[in-house]
Amino acid sequence: MTKKQKALLAVQALEKEYPGAVCSLNAQNPLQLLIATRLSAQCTDARVNLVTPELFSTYPTLEDLCNADVESVEKIIHSCGFYHGKARDIIGMCRKIKEDFGGKVPDNIEELTSLPGVGRKTANLIVGDVYKKPAIVCDTHLIRITNLLGLVNTKDPYKTELELKKLLPPDKSNDFCHRCVLHGRAVCVARRPQCSICVMKDFCLYAEKLT
């Protein structure tokens, strides 16, 4: 079996297991999703979803965030951790969006990664979820699961992204990433994957080694 054939099997198996593939961060518009994703670094999505309602009600517009007091933002997002840097980045990215991109969240990786605090993971999420372009969000779940499957052999997010681009159908890549997150939380848990109940055990390299 080729890696491409295995990737397609993985896509199909996870589609059946998790038909509703959606981002677990709550957001009403592209800017909110961008900010929520920045807050999610080293923090759970559940915690971010508890924090963002107050942040977005206090600062409902791009203009409001551009003029926000950094200490006020820090206070609201404190429980997300690393709040000094995150608050600084949130205000900085909003100001750059206003000044350089006419107030609109960019739709491509190059421009998104020019924003303060935005790396390829965040940029790919925006490109894929907001603008519906093929994208691969290399979070820890995706990297771990695709390594266990034998699709990639690297822990480097950028290298993983490039390898998976060669293997995944472009129109399926966004949802595959979301489904890997769901599967990583429910079944293929870090350090204790439950291979016996995994829908991909029949073609997973790691599961094969256990038999």
N, CA and C of each residue as an Amber inpcrd file, in Angstrom:
protein
   633
   0.8400000  -1.1960000   0.0000000   0.0000000   0.0000000   0.0000000
   0.8800000   1.2530000   0.0000000   0.5910000   2.1920000  -0.8880000
   1.3430000   3.4380000  -0.9280000   0.8620000   4.3760000   0.1710000
   1.6680000   5.3760000   0.4700000   1.2650000   6.3680000   1.4650000
   0.0100000   7.1180000   1.0220000  -0.1040000   7.3620000  -0.2720000
  -1.2730000   8.0770000  -0.7810000  -2.5350000   7.2400000  -0.6010000
  -2.4280000   5.9450000  -0.8370000  -3.5680000   5.0550000  -0.6320000
  -3.9440000   4.9950000   0.8510000  -2.9290000   4.9410000   1.7110000
  -3.1820000   4.9190000   3.1500000  -3.8300000   6.2240000   3.6110000
  -3.3700000   7.3480000   3.0690000  -3.9470000   8.6460000   3.4220000
  -5.4220000   8.6960000   3.0650000  -5.7820000   8.1610000   1.9110000
  -7.1820000   8.1620000   1.4860000  -8.0220000   7.2740000   2.4050000
  -7.4770000   6.1490000   2.8130000  -8.1780000   5.2840000   3.7580000
  -8.4010000   6.0020000   5.0880000  -7.3910000   6.7430000   5.5240000
  -7.5030000   7.4950000   6.7770000  -8.5720000   8.5740000   6.6710000
  -8.5850000   9.2730000   5.5510000  -9.6030000  10.3040000   5.3130000
 -10.9960000   9.6860000   5.3830000 -11.1830000   8.5800000   4.7130000
 -12.4960000   7.9270000   4.6580000 -12.9180000   7.3900000   6.0190000
 -11.9750000   6.8080000   6.7560000 -12.2930000   6.2490000   8.0710000
 -12.7100000   7.3390000   9.0580000 -11.9850000   8.4540000   9.0420000
 -12.3050000   9.5380000   9.9750000 -13.5640000  10.2850000   9.5640000
 -13.8320000  10.3510000   8.2630000 -15.0900000  10.9580000   7.7980000
 -16.2860000  10.2060000   8.3620000 -16.1910000   8.8950000   8.3610000
 -17.2830000   8.0630000   8.8590000 -17.4120000   8.1660000  10.3760000
 -16.2710000   8.2240000  11.0530000 -16.2730000   8.2580000  12.5140000
 -16.6650000   9.6240000  13.0690000 -16.2430000  10.6880000  12.3780000
 -16.5200000  12.0600000  12.8390000 -17.1060000  12.8700000  11.6880000
 -18.3790000  12.6570000  11.3750000 -18.9750000  13.3480000  10.2160000
 -19.0090000  14.8710000  10.3560000 -19.1120000  15.3470000  11.5860000
 -19.1420000  16.8000000  11.7890000 -17.7730000  17.3270000  12.1220000
 -17.0130000  17.6970000  11.1090000 -15.6460000  18.1820000  11.3240000
 -15.6440000  19.7030000  11.3940000 -15.5720000  20.2340000  12.5910000
 -15.5750000  21.6880000  12.7600000 -14.4900000  22.0940000  13.7430000
 -14.0610000  23.3070000  13.6050000 -13.0960000  23.8570000  14.5560000
 -13.7670000  23.9990000  15.9180000 -13.0730000  23.6420000  16.9700000
 -13.6710000  23.6800000  18.3110000 -13.5730000  25.0530000  18.9710000
 -12.9490000  26.0090000  18.2920000 -12.8980000  27.3800000  18.8170000
 -14.1510000  28.1350000  18.3730000 -14.7800000  28.8350000  19.3120000
 -15.9810000  29.6040000  18.9940000 -15.6070000  30.9870000  18.4590000
 -16.1610000  31.3350000  17.3090000 -15.8820000  32.6420000  16.7130000
 -16.9970000  33.0060000  15.7470000 -17.2840000  34.3030000  15.6610000
 -18.3570000  34.7840000  14.7950000 -17.8590000  35.3800000  13.4900000
 -16.5620000  35.6220000  13.3920000 -16.0180000  36.2360000  12.1840000
 -14.5240000  35.9050000  12.0910000 -13.8890000  36.2140000  10.9500000
 -12.4720000  35.8710000  10.7630000 -11.5480000  36.4520000  11.8340000
 -11.7850000  37.7020000  12.2310000 -10.9190000  38.3200000  13.2370000
 -11.0230000  37.5890000  14.5710000 -12.2260000  37.2430000  14.9520000
 -12.4040000  36.5270000  16.2180000 -11.7080000  35.1660000  16.1770000
 -11.8000000  34.4680000  15.0530000 -11.1410000  33.1700000  14.9410000
  -9.6240000  33.3290000  15.0020000  -9.1160000  34.3660000  14.3620000
  -7.6800000  34.6380000  14.3930000  -7.2130000  34.8750000  15.8240000
  -7.9480000  35.6670000  16.5590000  -7.5890000  35.9750000  17.9470000
  -7.7250000  34.7420000  18.8280000  -8.7990000  34.0030000  18.6560000
  -9.0100000  32.7960000  19.4510000  -7.8970000  31.7830000  19.2170000
  -7.4510000  31.6810000  17.9750000  -6.3780000  30.7410000  17.6610000
  -5.0710000  31.1740000  18.3150000  -4.8190000  32.4720000  18.3290000
  -3.6180000  32.9630000  19.0190000  -3.6950000  32.6440000  20.5140000
  -4.8610000  32.7870000  21.0950000  -5.0240000  32.5080000  22.5150000
  -4.8650000  31.0230000  22.8250000  -5.1250000  30.1740000  21.8350000
  -5.1110000  28.7210000  22.0740000  -3.7120000  28.1360000  22.1880000
  -2.6880000  28.9180000  21.8650000  -1.3150000  28.4260000  22.0000000
  -1.0290000  28.0790000  23.4580000  -0.5950000  26.8440000  23.7070000
  -0.2980000  26.3680000  25.0620000  -1.5130000  26.5100000  25.9870000
  -2.7030000  26.3400000  25.4010000  -3.9360000  26.4740000  26.1720000
  -5.0090000  25.6290000  25.4950000  -5.9500000  25.1320000  26.2660000
  -7.0080000  24.3090000  25.6750000  -8.0540000  25.1850000  24.9720000
  -8.6790000  24.6220000  23.9520000  -9.7420000  25.3390000  23.2560000
 -10.9050000  25.6300000  24.2050000 -11.1620000  24.7040000  25.1070000
 -12.2560000  24.8990000  26.0630000 -12.0120000  26.1360000  26.9300000
 -10.7930000  26.3280000  27.3770000 -10.4580000  27.5020000  28.1850000
 -10.5960000  28.7700000  27.3490000 -10.1130000  28.7360000  26.1020000
 -10.2310000  29.9020000  25.2210000 -11.6980000  30.2900000  25.0380000
 -12.5490000  29.2890000  24.8720000 -13.9780000  29.5620000  24.6560000
 -14.6530000  30.1620000  25.8810000 -14.0500000  29.9830000  27.0510000
 -14.5700000  30.6150000  28.2560000 -14.1420000  32.0790000  28.3600000
 -13.0170000  32.3910000  27.7250000 -12.4170000  33.7240000  27.8430000
 -12.8950000  34.6850000  26.7560000 -13.0420000  34.1780000  25.5320000
 -13.3210000  35.0790000  24.4060000 -14.6510000  35.8340000  24.4740000
 -15.7200000  35.2950000  25.0710000 -16.9530000  36.1070000  25.1300000
 -16.7650000  37.4590000  25.8000000 -16.0350000  37.4780000  26.9050000
 -15.7820000  38.7540000  27.5750000 -14.8760000  39.6450000  26.7360000
 -13.8580000  39.0430000  26.1210000 -12.9400000  39.8390000  25.3000000
 -13.6710000  40.4920000  24.1360000 -14.5070000  39.7200000  23.4550000
 -15.1740000  40.2360000  22.2690000 -16.3640000  41.1360000  22.5930000
 -16.9220000  41.0140000  23.7820000 -17.9840000  41.9430000  24.1790000
 -17.3920000  43.2670000  24.6540000 -16.1960000  43.1880000  25.2580000
 -15.5110000  44.4040000  25.6960000 -14.9290000  45.1670000  24.5120000
 -14.4110000  44.4250000  23.5390000 -13.8000000  45.0140000  22.3420000
 -14.4520000  44.3880000  21.0950000 -15.6460000  44.8470000  20.7270000
 -16.4160000  44.1850000  19.6670000 -15.9300000  44.4330000  18.2390000
 -15.1140000  45.4490000  18.0210000 -14.6930000  45.7650000  16.6510000
 -13.1720000  45.8030000  16.5290000 -12.7300000  45.7640000  15.2930000
 -11.2910000  45.8930000  15.0280000 -10.7670000  47.2010000  15.5930000
 -11.5010000  48.2620000  15.3920000 -11.0960000  49.5890000  15.8860000
 -10.9540000  49.5790000  17.4050000 -11.8900000  48.9260000  18.0760000
 -11.8340000  48.8450000  19.5360000 -10.5620000  48.1280000  19.9940000
 -10.2240000  47.0560000  19.3010000  -9.0280000  46.2840000  19.6680000
  -7.7490000  47.0470000  19.3380000  -7.7790000  47.8040000  18.2700000
  -6.6090000  48.6280000  17.9240000  -6.3100000  49.6530000  19.0180000
  -7.3570000  50.1330000  19.6550000  -7.2100000  51.1560000  20.6830000
  -7.2370000  50.5930000  22.1050000  -7.2310000  49.2640000  22.2030000
  -7.3590000  48.6250000  23.5150000  -6.1440000  48.8840000  24.3910000
  -6.4000000  48.9180000  25.6810000  -5.3360000  49.0260000  26.6680000
  -4.7740000  47.6320000  26.9190000  -3.4630000  47.4770000  26.7580000
  -2.8640000  46.1490000  26.8490000  -3.0900000  45.5080000  28.2140000
  -3.0600000  46.2950000  29.2710000  -3.2600000  45.7310000  30.6050000
  -4.6960000  45.2390000  30.7870000  -5.6300000  45.9220000  30.1580000
  -7.0260000  45.4880000  30.2200000  -7.2130000  44.1570000  29.5020000
  -6.5810000  44.0150000  28.3330000  -6.6580000  42.7620000  27.5810000
  -5.9800000  41.6420000  28.3690000  -4.8400000  41.9510000  28.9730000
  -4.1240000  40.9570000  29.7790000  -5.0090000  40.4180000  30.9050000
  -5.7450000  41.3060000  31.5310000  -6.6030000  40.9060000  32.6470000
  -7.6830000  39.9320000  32.1810000  -8.2550000  40.2010000  31.0040000
  -9.3280000  39.3530000  30.4830000  -8.8050000  37.9730000  30.0850000
  -7.6280000  37.9270000  29.4670000  -7.1150000  36.6710000  28.9130000
  -6.1320000  35.9680000  29.8410000  -5.9970000  36.4730000  31.0540000
  -4.9750000  35.9780000  31.9820000  -4.9720000  34.4600000  32.1150000
  -6.1460000  33.8540000  32.2010000  -6.2230000  32.4090000  32.4580000
  -5.7860000  31.5580000  31.2710000  -5.5630000  32.1780000  30.1000000
  -5.0900000  31.4350000  28.9270000  -3.5810000  31.1930000  28.9740000
  -2.9100000  31.8510000  29.9010000  -1.4680000  31.6930000  29.9960000
  -0.7190000  32.5590000  28.9890000   0.5300000  32.8540000  29.2910000
   1.3800000  33.6750000  28.4170000   0.6460000  34.9500000  27.9800000
  -0.0680000  35.5280000  28.9270000  -0.9960000  36.6070000  28.5950000
  -0.3010000  37.9090000  28.1920000   0.9390000  38.1270000  28.6460000
   1.6430000  39.3460000  28.2400000   1.8670000  39.3380000  26.7220000
   2.4680000  38.2720000  26.2380000   2.7510000  38.1800000  24.8040000
   1.4960000  38.0940000  23.9690000   0.5090000  37.3590000  24.4440000
  -0.7340000  37.2110000  23.6770000  -1.4860000  38.5360000  23.5650000
  -1.5430000  39.2810000  24.6450000  -2.2250000  40.5820000  24.6050000
  -1.5130000  41.5350000  23.6500000  -0.2050000  41.5400000  23.7260000
   0.5840000  42.3920000  22.8340000   0.3570000  42.0060000  21.3730000
   0.3470000  40.7040000  21.1040000   0.1600000  40.2390000  19.7290000
  -1.2420000  40.5450000  19.2090000  -2.2550000  40.3830000  20.0480000
  -3.6330000  40.6400000  19.6230000  -3.8000000  42.0880000  19.1910000
  -3.3140000  43.0000000  19.9960000  -3.4190000  44.4240000  19.6510000
  -2.5620000  44.7280000  18.4280000  -1.3650000  44.1550000  18.3840000
  -0.4630000  44.3850000  17.2540000  -1.0260000  43.8640000  15.9450000
  -1.6060000  42.6680000  15.9550000  -2.1440000  42.1110000  14.7140000
  -3.3470000  42.9270000  14.2270000  -4.1370000  43.4230000  15.1610000
  -5.2950000  44.2380000  14.7780000  -4.8460000  45.5520000  14.1330000
  -3.8410000  46.1550000  14.6860000  -3.3300000  47.4140000  14.1230000
  -2.7370000  47.1890000  12.7350000  -2.0280000  46.0780000  12.5530000
  -1.4420000  45.7900000  11.2430000  -2.5270000  45.4700000  10.2090000
  -3.5710000  44.7410000  10.6410000  -4.6860000  44.4500000   9.7390000
  -5.3440000  45.7520000   9.2840000  -5.4820000  46.6790000  10.1990000
  -6.0930000  47.9650000   9.8610000  -5.1970000  48.7820000   8.9410000
  -3.9230000  48.8490000   9.2700000  -3.0050000  49.7250000   8.5370000
  -2.5520000  49.1490000   7.2020000  -2.3000000  47.8350000   7.1660000
  -1.6970000  47.2360000   5.9640000  -2.6760000  46.4700000   5.0860000
  -3.8130000  46.0480000   5.6620000  -4.7270000  45.1960000   4.8960000
  -6.1560000  45.7270000   4.8520000  -6.2840000  47.0240000   5.0460000
  -7.5880000  47.6580000   4.8870000  -8.6590000  47.1660000   5.8340000
  -8.2420000  46.6340000   6.9780000  -9.2070000  46.1840000   7.9690000
  -9.7340000  44.7800000   7.7410000  -9.2020000  44.0830000   6.7480000
  -9.6650000  42.7300000   6.4450000  -8.5810000  41.7100000   6.7680000
  -8.9740000  40.6250000   7.4270000  -8.0330000  39.5510000   7.7320000
  -7.5510000  38.9510000   6.4070000  -6.2390000  38.8860000   6.1830000
  -5.7000000  38.3510000   4.9210000  -6.1550000  36.9260000   4.6420000
  -6.0970000  36.5480000   3.3560000  -6.5760000  35.2300000   2.9500000
  -5.4660000  34.3080000   2.4640000  -4.2100000  34.6590000   2.7640000
  -3.1030000  33.8160000   2.3090000  -2.0380000  33.7050000   3.4040000
  -1.2590000  32.6300000   3.2990000  -0.2740000  32.3040000   4.3320000
   0.7690000  33.3990000   4.5000000   1.2730000  33.9160000   3.3870000
   2.3560000  34.9000000   3.4540000   1.9390000  36.1440000   4.2370000
   0.7720000  36.6840000   3.9130000   0.3240000  37.9070000   4.5960000
  -0.0880000  37.6140000   6.0310000  -0.7250000  36.4790000   6.2590000
  -1.1400000  36.1460000   7.6240000   0.0600000  35.9920000   8.5490000
   1.1070000  35.3510000   8.0600000   2.2830000  35.1400000   8.9130000
   3.1070000  36.4060000   9.1040000   2.7380000  37.4800000   8.4270000
   3.3920000  38.7650000   8.6780000   2.7920000  39.4650000   9.8940000
   1.6720000  38.9430000  10.3950000   1.0150000  39.5240000  11.5600000
   1.7100000  39.0740000  12.8430000   1.7700000  39.9190000  13.8520000
   2.4120000  39.5480000  15.1200000   1.7870000  38.2930000  15.7310000
   2.6240000  37.3310000  16.0860000   2.1400000  36.1420000  16.7740000
   1.4770000  35.0980000  15.9100000   1.4510000  35.2970000  14.5930000
   0.7710000  34.3490000  13.7040000   1.7920000  33.4760000  12.9840000
   1.7520000  32.1770000  13.2700000   2.6090000  31.2230000  12.5850000
   1.8250000  30.4670000  11.5280000   2.4340000  29.4690000  10.9350000
   1.7920000  28.7250000   9.8450000   0.5630000  27.9530000  10.3180000
   0.5990000  27.4510000  11.5500000  -0.5550000  26.7110000  12.0650000
  -1.8000000  27.5960000  12.0840000  -1.6610000  28.7730000  12.6650000
  -2.7780000  29.7100000  12.7240000  -3.1810000  30.1630000  11.3300000
  -2.1970000  30.4820000  10.5050000  -2.4730000  30.9530000   9.1470000
  -3.2370000  29.9040000   8.3380000  -2.8370000  28.6490000   8.4510000
  -3.5250000  27.5860000   7.7270000  -4.9600000  27.4170000   8.2040000
  -5.1800000  27.5970000   9.5010000  -6.5470000  27.4850000  10.0230000
  -7.4390000  28.5650000   9.4180000  -6.9440000  29.7850000   9.3430000
  -7.7280000  30.8760000   8.7680000  -7.9640000  30.6460000   7.2770000
  -6.9160000  30.2770000   6.5550000  -7.0390000  30.0320000   5.1140000
  -8.0550000  28.9210000   4.8360000  -8.0070000  27.8650000   5.6430000
  -8.8890000  26.7350000   5.4230000 -10.3070000  26.9580000   5.9040000
 -10.4630000  27.3970000   7.1630000 -11.7950000  27.5110000   7.7490000
 -12.5540000  28.7470000   7.2960000 -11.8550000  29.8400000   7.1280000
 -12.5220000  31.0900000   6.7460000 -12.6560000  31.2120000   5.2380000
 -11.5640000  30.9750000   4.5350000 -11.5560000  31.2300000   3.0980000
 -11.7140000  29.9660000   2.2500000 -11.8760000  28.8300000   2.9180000
 -12.2050000  27.5580000   2.2570000 -11.1960000  27.1580000   1.1800000
  -9.9420000  27.4800000   1.4310000  -8.8670000  27.0440000   0.5430000
  -8.2000000  25.8150000   1.1620000  -7.5950000  24.9540000   0.3400000
  -6.8950000  23.7930000   0.9010000  -5.8250000  24.2390000   1.8960000
  -5.8180000  23.6120000   3.0530000  -4.8570000  23.9850000   4.0910000
  -4.6380000  22.8040000   5.0220000  -3.4880000  22.7860000   5.6820000
  -3.1620000  21.7160000   6.6200000  -2.6800000  22.3430000   7.9240000
  -3.4820000  22.1770000   8.9600000  -3.1750000  22.7490000  10.2690000
  -2.3990000  21.7180000  11.0770000  -1.1090000  21.9430000  11.2160000
  -0.2400000  20.9590000  11.8660000  -0.1780000  21.1800000  13.3640000
  -1.2010000  20.7200000  14.0500000  -1.1710000  20.7600000  15.5040000
  -0.5870000  19.4440000  16.0200000  -0.4740000  19.3120000  17.3270000
   0.1870000  18.1400000  17.9040000  -0.5480000  16.8440000  17.5880000
  -1.8740000  16.8910000  17.5600000  -2.6510000  15.6890000  17.2590000
  -2.3800000  15.1980000  15.8410000  -2.4210000  16.1070000  14.8820000
  -2.2000000  15.7310000  13.4850000  -0.7980000  15.1550000  13.2990000
   0.1910000  15.7990000  13.8830000   1.5770000  15.3370000  13.7430000
   1.7380000  13.9560000  14.3700000   1.1900000  13.7740000  15.5660000
   1.3260000  12.4880000  16.2420000   0.6330000  11.3730000  15.4510000
  -0.6010000  11.6020000  15.0330000  -1.3870000  10.5530000  14.3800000
  -0.8140000  10.1880000  13.0120000  -0.3890000  11.1730000  12.2510000
   0.1510000  10.8620000  10.9260000   1.5100000  10.1630000  11.0120000
   2.2440000  10.4250000  12.0880000   3.4810000   9.6650000  12.3250000
   3.1690000   8.2220000  12.6950000   2.1980000   8.0090000  13.5670000
   1.8210000   6.6620000  13.9660000   1.2840000   5.8600000  12.7830000
   0.5210000   6.5250000  11.9310000  -0.0150000   5.8530000  10.7450000
   1.0910000   5.4360000   9.7790000   2.1820000   6.1910000   9.7810000
   3.2560000   5.9460000   8.8370000   3.1610000   6.8170000   7.5960000
   2.3570000   7.8750000   7.6890000   2.2340000   8.8040000   6.5550000
   3.4290000   9.7480000   6.4990000   3.9320000  10.1320000   7.6580000
   5.1020000  11.0040000   7.7320000   6.0720000  10.4250000   8.7550000
   7.2840000  10.9040000   8.7140000   8.2890000  10.4730000   9.6850000
   9.0740000  11.6940000  10.1530000   8.3640000  12.6320000  10.7180000
   8.9740000  13.8630000  11.2120000   8.0450000  14.4940000  12.2340000
   8.6260000  15.1580000  13.2160000   7.8400000  15.8980000  14.2120000
   7.8280000  17.3890000  13.8920000   8.5180000  17.7620000  12.8230000
   8.5870000  19.1720000  12.4310000   7.2840000  19.5780000  11.7430000
   6.5930000  20.5980000  12.2580000   5.2960000  20.9890000  11.6870000
   5.3580000  21.3660000  10.2040000   6.3720000  22.1210000   9.8170000
   6.4620000  22.5590000   8.4240000   6.7140000  21.3780000   7.4960000
   7.6120000  20.4830000   7.8860000   7.8890000  19.3050000   7.0680000
   6.6580000  18.4040000   6.9930000   5.9400000  18.2990000   8.1080000
   4.7040000  17.5050000   8.1170000   3.6920000  18.0960000   7.1480000
   3.5510000  19.4080000   7.1810000   2.6230000  20.0880000   6.2700000
   2.9700000  19.7920000   4.8120000   4.2340000  19.9080000   4.4660000
   4.6540000  19.6830000   3.0840000   4.4160000  18.2380000   2.6530000
   4.7080000  17.2890000   3.5400000   4.5070000  15.8810000   3.2140000
   3.0270000  15.5570000   3.0300000   2.2040000  16.0740000   3.9250000
   0.7730000  15.7700000   3.8410000   0.1140000  16.4270000   2.6330000
   0.6520000  17.5460000   2.1900000   0.1220000  18.1820000   0.9810000
   0.2450000  17.2580000  -0.2280000   1.2800000  16.4260000  -0.2210000
   1.4870000  15.4930000  -1.3280000   0.5300000  14.2980000  -1.2560000
   0.0000000  14.0340000  -0.0660000  -0.7640000  12.8130000   0.1500000
  -2.2750000  13.0070000   0.2530000  -2.7070000  14.1210000   0.8250000
  -4.1290000  14.3220000   1.0920000  -4.8420000  14.9740000  -0.0850000
  -6.0510000  14.5390000  -0.4080000  -6.8510000  15.2500000  -1.4170000
  -7.0720000  16.6890000  -0.9490000  -6.7760000  17.6860000  -1.7720000
  -6.8800000  19.0860000  -1.3290000  -8.2360000  19.4510000  -0.7390000
  -9.3070000  18.9210000  -1.3220000 -10.6480000  19.2760000  -0.8460000
 -11.0020000  18.5670000   0.4620000 -10.1470000  17.6590000   0.9200000
 -10.4000000  16.9220000   2.1570000  -9.4480000  17.3140000   3.2820000
  -8.4170000  18.0610000   2.9510000  -7.3370000  18.2920000   3.9130000
  -7.7800000  19.0650000   5.1520000  -8.6010000  20.1050000   4.9780000
  -9.0220000  20.9110000   6.1290000  -9.7680000  20.0600000   7.1490000
 -10.7790000  19.3400000   6.6730000 -11.5990000  18.5370000   7.5790000
 -10.8080000  17.3800000   8.1790000  -9.8630000  16.8400000   7.4220000
  -9.0240000  15.7610000   7.9530000  -8.2640000  16.2330000   9.1900000
  -7.7620000  17.4460000   9.1400000  -7.0240000  18.0040000  10.2860000
  -7.9280000  18.1330000  11.5100000  -9.1470000  18.6340000  11.3180000
 -10.0900000  18.7670000  12.4300000 -10.4410000  17.3950000  12.9970000
 -10.6260000  16.4280000  12.1020000 -10.9910000  15.0790000  12.5550000
  -9.8440000  14.4150000  13.3150000  -8.6150000  14.7040000  12.9250000
  -7.4690000  14.1660000  13.6620000  -7.4260000  14.7240000  15.0810000
  -7.8120000  15.9620000  15.2450000  -7.8760000  16.5540000  16.5930000
  -8.9090000  15.8080000  17.4310000 -10.0930000  15.5860000  16.8530000
 -11.1520000  14.8710000  17.5640000 -10.7060000  13.4480000  17.9080000
 -10.0620000  12.7930000  16.9630000  -9.6030000  11.4150000  17.1720000
  -8.4690000  11.3680000  18.1940000  -7.6180000  12.3860000  18.1690000
  -6.5220000  12.4450000  19.1190000  -6.9900000  12.6590000  20.5460000
  -8.1160000  13.3170000  20.7000000  -8.6660000  13.5380000  22.0340000
  -9.4570000  12.3290000  22.5280000 -10.1160000  11.6340000  21.5920000
 -11.0310000  10.5640000  21.9870000 -10.3930000   9.1790000  22.0020000
  -9.5200000   8.8960000  21.0460000  -9.0110000   7.5290000  20.8800000
  -7.4910000   7.4610000  20.8450000  -6.8830000   8.1690000  19.9080000
  -5.4270000   8.1080000  19.7440000  -4.7720000   9.1270000  20.6720000
  -4.9370000   8.8680000  21.9470000  -4.4800000   9.8020000  22.9820000
  -2.9660000   9.6970000  23.1520000  -2.3360000  10.8210000  23.3610000
  -0.8820000  10.8430000  23.5310000  -0.4460000   9.8980000  24.6580000
   0.5550000   9.0830000  24.3740000   1.1790000   8.1410000  25.3090000
   0.2980000   6.9470000  25.6640000  -0.9580000   6.9390000  25.2570000
  -1.8020000   5.7720000  25.5140000  -2.8720000   5.6170000  24.4190000
  -2.4400000   5.4560000  23.1730000  -3.4000000   5.2680000  22.0820000
  -4.2050000   3.9840000  22.2680000  -5.5040000   4.0690000  22.0530000
  -6.3880000   2.9190000  22.2280000  -6.5740000   2.2080000  20.8860000
  -5.5530000   1.5060000  20.4860000  -5.5270000   0.9000000  19.1520000
  -6.6490000  -0.1090000  18.9360000  -7.0790000  -0.7840000  19.9950000
  -8.0910000  -1.8330000  19.8520000  -9.4270000  -1.2960000  19.3610000
  -9.7060000  -0.0260000  19.6000000 -10.9890000   0.5420000  19.1730000
 -10.8090000   1.5960000  18.0680000  -9.6200000   1.6650000  17.5070000
  -9.3310000   2.6870000  16.4880000  -9.8370000   2.2550000  15.1130000
 -10.4790000   3.1640000  14.4110000 -11.0230000   2.8650000  13.0790000
  -9.9310000   2.7540000  12.0220000  -8.6930000   3.0880000  12.3880000
  -7.5870000   3.0180000  11.4280000  -6.5800000   1.9210000  11.7670000
  -6.9330000   1.0480000  12.7130000  -5.9800000   0.0330000  13.1890000
  -5.5460000  -0.9350000  12.0870000  -6.3860000  -1.1460000  11.0900000
  -6.0680000  -2.1350000  10.0560000  -4.9740000  -1.6710000   9.0930000
  -4.7160000  -0.3780000   9.0730000  -3.6710000   0.1230000   8.1730000
  -2.7020000   1.0770000   8.8720000  -2.7200000   1.0680000  10.2050000
  -1.8320000   1.9420000  10.9780000  -0.5140000   1.2240000  11.2620000
   0.5720000   1.8640000  10.9450000   1.9060000   1.2740000  11.1520000
   2.1550000   0.9550000  12.6150000   1.7630000   1.8520000  13.5000000
   1.9640000   1.6400000  14.9400000   1.1480000   0.4490000  15.4350000
  -0.1070000   0.3690000  15.0130000  -0.9740000  -0.7460000  15.4350000
  -0.4380000  -2.0790000  14.9100000   0.0980000  -2.0620000  13.7080000
   0.6530000  -3.2850000  13.1090000   1.8390000  -3.7940000  13.9430000
   2.6160000  -2.8900000  14.4790000   3.8070000  -3.2810000  15.2600000
   3.4140000  -3.9200000  16.5890000   2.1960000  -3.6270000  17.0370000
   1.7420000  -4.1730000  18.3170000   1.2410000  -5.6030000  18.1920000
   0.9180000  -6.0160000  16.9630000   0.3500000  -7.3510000  16.7530000
   1.4220000  -8.4020000  16.5350000
